[in-house]
């Protein structure tokens, strides 16, 4: 079980190569995180899955959110090791905002009971 906790094959192939590039450049103070943001764009492209059944679409959304969280955690850890938390904070902020925007589920956004 522990072998698969951070298995890179949990992510799509394009996202894996983008994550490697982002991790290689995270120590640079001028790095603009474009490789990381391309991962988020791929993960949060839920409008392209509109023809999918609602139950499967929910599973895809949850998987995308979990993958985005895992990717952000990895990026944060590497940025912390490189003493570049500014990039990690920007990545976390953008991840949160894009995940919220891509959700699109009115019941979750504006439900009467958030808990």
Buried (B, 14 or more C-beta within 10 A) or exposed (E): EEEEEEEEEBBEEEBBBBBEBBBEBBBEEEBEBEBBBBBBEBBBEBEEEEEEEEEEBEEBBEEBBEBBEBBBEBBBEBBEEBEBEEBBEBBBEBBEEBBEEBBEEEEEEEEEEEE
